[in-house]
Amino acid sequence: MTPGGGPGVSDFGISGGQLAGAADRGESGRGRDGGAGPEADDVRFPLAAEVRRIIRAIVGLPLADEELATATEAMAAVADRLEGAAGPGRRPRAQPDPVGQPQDFFPTSPVIGFANPVAPPVVVTAVDGVLHGTAWFDYQYEGPPTCVHGGVIAMVFDEMLGAANILSGNPGMTGTLTIRYRKPTPLLSELRLEARFDRREGRKIFTTGTIHHGDDLTAEAEGIFIEMVPQRFMQMVAENSDDPEAIEQVRADARRLGLAEE
């Protein structure tokens, strides 16, 4: 358990084995505009939204080279300003709370993160323990003409199923992800997504998900996730990074969540 008595969980599938599932609560989440919630006033949200507009214009709109060259100079100036104003290291990662709003699990996620301009973002809510989502994929997510890229669909399923596991109190890291592409998923269309925890067998967590366009099932997924013990996770972090500051940040998160000794 966390020092404050709440459930211990991390965004990489560590748990203390005493998670309190959130499946019994009713609806939660936020609307496409950010809505109400603990992160609703995050100043990164509107900035990320403007960057999404720029990405869409670069990828999909017919623009003259002169306009793009002018925009490049302006964007370079903004990037220089932000990098010059930044402090050392990286911004601390937020850790999800399974009894909080699913939209707040990963504010910088490339799928559901309102603070990440790479994210569409997929807007998620929880109803009776099931994760529901809506999405609109613009030009930057195109694969075959007029269709969402299959790799993007895989990324979305990975995130949705992982978030559904956190929602149920069963966080884990992806072991296998099987996707069936039933029909092409259309670009520039309202899509409906769903993900739900199915069952657990020891450390293996089984989860399913779907994407619909109207009444049409366009893709479905089955995932097997693996719960990692804190010690194994910390070993993996140390093996993957040569940055002592990054490693210490993960250790600090684990201690804060009650998953590691002080």
C-alpha positions as CSV (number, residue, x, y, z in Angstrom):
1,M,0.0,0.0,0.0
2,T,1.1,3.6,-0.5
3,P,2.2,5.6,2.5
4,G,-1.2,7.4,2.4
5,G,-3.1,4.1,2.5
6,G,-4.1,4.1,-1.2
7,P,-3.4,1.3,-3.7
8,G,0.2,1.0,-5.0
9,V,0.4,1.0,-8.8
10,S,2.8,2.2,-11.5
11,D,2.4,2.9,-15.2
12,F,4.8,0.0,-16.0
13,G,2.8,-2.8,-14.3
14,I,4.3,-2.9,-10.8
15,S,1.9,-3.6,-8.0
16,G,2.2,-4.4,-4.4
17,G,-0.3,-7.2,-4.7
18,Q,-2.9,-5.2,-2.7
19,L,-4.6,-3.1,-5.3
20,A,-8.0,-1.9,-4.7
21,G,-9.9,-2.3,-8.0
22,A,-12.0,0.5,-9.4
23,A,-14.6,-1.6,-11.1
24,D,-17.4,-0.9,-8.6
25,R,-17.5,2.8,-9.3
26,G,-19.8,4.4,-11.8
27,E,-18.8,6.7,-14.6
28,S,-15.6,8.8,-14.6
29,G,-13.5,10.6,-17.1
30,R,-13.4,13.9,-19.0
31,G,-14.6,15.2,-22.3
32,R,-12.6,16.0,-25.4
33,D,-11.8,19.5,-24.2
34,G,-10.2,18.3,-21.0
35,G,-13.3,18.7,-18.8
36,A,-13.1,18.5,-15.0
37,G,-10.6,16.5,-13.1
38,P,-7.3,16.8,-11.2
39,E,-5.3,17.5,-14.3
40,A,-7.8,19.7,-16.1
41,D,-5.8,22.9,-15.5
42,D,-2.5,21.5,-16.8
43,V,-1.1,24.3,-18.9
44,R,0.4,21.7,-21.3
45,F,-3.0,20.7,-22.6
46,P,-3.7,23.8,-24.7
47,L,-0.1,24.0,-25.9
48,A,-0.3,20.3,-27.0
49,A,-3.6,21.0,-28.8
50,E,-2.0,23.9,-30.8
51,V,0.9,21.7,-31.7
52,R,-1.6,19.0,-33.0
53,R,-3.1,21.6,-35.3
54,I,0.4,22.3,-36.7
55,I,1.2,18.6,-37.2
56,R,-2.1,18.2,-39.0
57,A,-1.3,21.2,-41.3
58,I,2.2,19.9,-42.1
59,V,1.0,16.4,-42.9
60,G,-2.3,16.9,-44.6
61,L,-3.0,20.5,-45.8
62,P,-1.9,21.9,-49.1
63,L,0.6,24.7,-48.1
64,A,3.1,26.6,-50.2
65,D,6.8,26.2,-49.5
66,E,7.0,29.8,-48.5
67,E,4.4,29.4,-45.7
68,L,6.2,26.3,-44.4
69,A,9.6,28.1,-44.4
70,T,8.1,31.0,-42.4
71,A,6.5,28.6,-40.0
72,T,9.8,26.7,-39.6
73,E,11.6,29.9,-38.4
74,A,8.7,30.7,-35.9
75,M,8.7,27.2,-34.6
76,A,12.5,27.1,-34.2
77,A,12.3,30.3,-32.1
78,V,9.6,28.6,-29.8
79,A,11.7,25.5,-29.5
80,D,14.8,27.6,-28.6
81,R,12.8,29.5,-26.0
82,L,11.4,26.3,-24.3
83,E,14.7,24.5,-24.3
84,G,16.5,27.6,-22.9
85,A,14.0,28.0,-20.1
86,A,14.0,24.3,-19.1
87,G,15.7,23.1,-15.9
88,P,18.0,20.1,-15.6
89,G,16.8,16.5,-16.1
90,R,13.3,15.6,-17.1
91,R,9.8,16.4,-15.8
92,P,8.6,13.8,-13.2
93,R,6.2,11.3,-14.6
94,A,2.7,11.2,-13.2
95,Q,1.7,7.8,-11.8
96,P,-1.9,6.5,-12.4
97,D,-4.4,6.1,-9.6
98,P,-6.8,3.2,-10.2
99,V,-9.5,5.0,-8.3
100,G,-9.0,8.2,-10.2
101,Q,-10.2,9.2,-13.7
102,P,-8.8,7.0,-16.5
103,Q,-8.1,10.0,-18.6
104,D,-5.6,11.1,-16.0
105,F,-3.7,7.8,-15.9
106,F,-1.2,8.9,-18.5
107,P,-1.3,12.7,-19.2
108,T,1.8,12.4,-21.5
109,S,0.7,9.1,-23.2
110,P,1.0,9.1,-27.0
111,V,-2.5,7.7,-27.1
112,I,-4.7,9.2,-24.3
113,G,-2.4,12.0,-23.1
114,F,-3.9,15.5,-23.4
115,A,-0.4,16.8,-22.7
116,N,1.2,14.9,-25.6
117,P,0.8,16.5,-29.1
118,V,1.5,13.1,-30.6
119,A,-1.7,11.7,-29.1
120,P,-5.0,12.0,-31.0
121,P,-6.0,11.9,-28.1
122,V,-8.3,9.0,-27.4
123,V,-10.9,10.2,-24.8
124,V,-11.6,7.6,-22.2
125,T,-14.2,7.0,-19.5
126,A,-14.9,4.2,-17.1
127,V,-18.4,2.6,-16.8
128,D,-19.0,-0.4,-14.6
129,G,-15.3,-1.4,-14.7
130,V,-15.1,-1.2,-18.5
131,L,-13.0,1.3,-20.3
132,H,-14.8,3.2,-23.1
133,G,-13.1,5.5,-25.6
134,T,-13.9,7.8,-28.5
135,A,-11.3,8.8,-31.1
136,W,-10.9,10.8,-34.3
137,F,-7.7,10.1,-36.2
138,D,-6.5,12.9,-38.4
139,Y,-4.1,12.9,-41.4
140,Q,-1.0,12.3,-39.3
141,Y,-2.3,8.8,-38.5
142,E,-3.0,7.7,-42.1
143,G,-1.7,4.3,-43.4
144,P,-3.4,3.2,-46.6
145,P,-5.3,6.0,-48.2
146,T,-8.3,7.1,-46.0
147,C,-7.4,4.5,-43.4
148,V,-5.8,4.6,-39.9
149,H,-2.4,3.0,-39.9
150,G,-2.4,-0.5,-38.6
151,G,0.5,0.2,-36.3
152,V,-1.4,3.1,-34.8
153,I,-4.3,0.8,-34.1
154,A,-1.9,-1.6,-32.3
155,M,-0.5,1.2,-30.2
156,V,-4.0,2.3,-29.2
157,F,-5.0,-1.2,-28.2
158,D,-1.9,-1.6,-26.2
159,E,-2.7,1.5,-24.2
160,M,-6.4,0.9,-23.9
161,L,-5.9,-2.7,-22.6
162,G,-3.2,-1.6,-20.2
163,A,-5.4,1.2,-18.8
164,A,-8.3,-1.3,-18.4
165,N,-6.0,-3.5,-16.4
166,I,-5.1,-0.5,-14.1
167,L,-8.8,0.2,-13.8
168,S,-9.5,-3.3,-12.6
169,G,-6.5,-3.3,-10.1
170,N,-4.4,-5.6,-12.2
171,P,-1.6,-3.6,-13.8
172,G,0.9,-5.4,-16.0
173,M,3.4,-5.1,-18.9
174,T,2.5,-6.3,-22.3
175,G,3.5,-9.9,-23.0
176,T,1.6,-10.6,-26.2
177,L,-0.9,-8.6,-28.2
178,T,-3.0,-10.3,-30.8
179,I,-5.0,-8.0,-33.2
180,R,-7.5,-9.0,-35.8
181,Y,-8.1,-6.3,-38.4
182,R,-11.7,-7.0,-39.4
183,K,-12.2,-4.0,-41.7
184,P,-10.2,-0.9,-42.6
185,T,-10.6,1.7,-39.8
186,P,-11.5,5.0,-41.4
187,L,-9.6,8.2,-41.0
188,L,-11.5,11.4,-40.1
189,S,-14.4,9.5,-38.5
190,E,-15.8,9.1,-35.0
191,L,-14.7,5.8,-33.6
192,R,-15.8,3.9,-30.5
193,L,-13.4,1.9,-28.5
194,E,-13.8,-0.5,-25.6
195,A,-11.4,-2.5,-23.4
196,R,-12.1,-4.8,-20.5
197,F,-10.1,-7.0,-18.1
198,D,-11.1,-10.6,-18.6
199,R,-9.3,-12.7,-16.0
200,R,-6.0,-13.4,-14.3
201,E,-4.0,-16.6,-13.9
202,G,-1.2,-16.0,-11.5
203,R,0.9,-13.1,-12.9
204,K,-0.7,-13.4,-16.3
205,I,-3.5,-10.9,-17.0
206,F,-5.9,-11.4,-19.9
207,T,-7.7,-8.4,-21.5
208,T,-9.7,-7.7,-24.6
209,G,-10.6,-4.7,-26.7
210,T,-12.6,-3.6,-29.8
211,I,-12.8,-0.6,-32.2
212,H,-16.1,0.2,-33.9
213,H,-17.1,2.6,-36.6
214,G,-20.8,3.0,-36.2
215,D,-22.1,-0.6,-36.1
216,D,-19.0,-2.0,-37.9
217,L,-16.4,-3.9,-35.9
218,T,-13.1,-2.8,-37.5
219,A,-10.6,-4.3,-35.2
220,E,-10.4,-6.4,-32.0
221,A,-7.5,-7.4,-29.7
222,E,-6.6,-9.9,-27.1
223,G,-3.7,-9.2,-24.7
224,I,-1.7,-11.1,-22.2
225,F,0.0,-8.9,-19.7
226,I,2.5,-9.8,-17.0
227,E,2.6,-8.3,-13.5
228,M,6.1,-7.5,-12.5
229,V,7.4,-7.6,-9.0
230,P,9.1,-4.4,-7.9
231,Q,12.6,-5.9,-7.6
232,R,12.5,-7.3,-11.2
233,F,11.2,-4.0,-12.5
234,M,13.9,-2.0,-10.9
235,Q,16.5,-4.4,-12.3
236,M,15.0,-3.8,-15.8
237,V,15.2,0.0,-15.4
238,A,18.8,-0.2,-14.3
239,E,19.7,-2.3,-17.3
240,N,17.9,-0.1,-19.8
241,S,19.3,3.3,-18.7
242,D,22.7,4.8,-18.0
243,D,21.2,7.9,-16.6
244,P,21.5,7.8,-12.7
245,E,19.0,10.7,-12.4
246,A,16.3,8.8,-14.4
247,I,16.9,5.6,-12.4
248,E,16.7,7.5,-9.1
249,Q,13.4,9.1,-10.2
250,V,11.9,5.6,-10.8
251,R,13.2,4.5,-7.4
252,A,11.6,7.5,-5.8
253,D,8.3,6.8,-7.4
254,A,8.5,3.2,-6.2
255,R,9.2,4.4,-2.6
256,R,6.4,6.9,-2.8
257,L,4.0,4.1,-3.9
258,G,5.2,1.8,-1.1
259,L,6.7,-0.6,-3.5
260,A,10.3,-0.2,-2.4
261,E,12.1,0.3,0.9
262,E,13.1,3.8,2.0
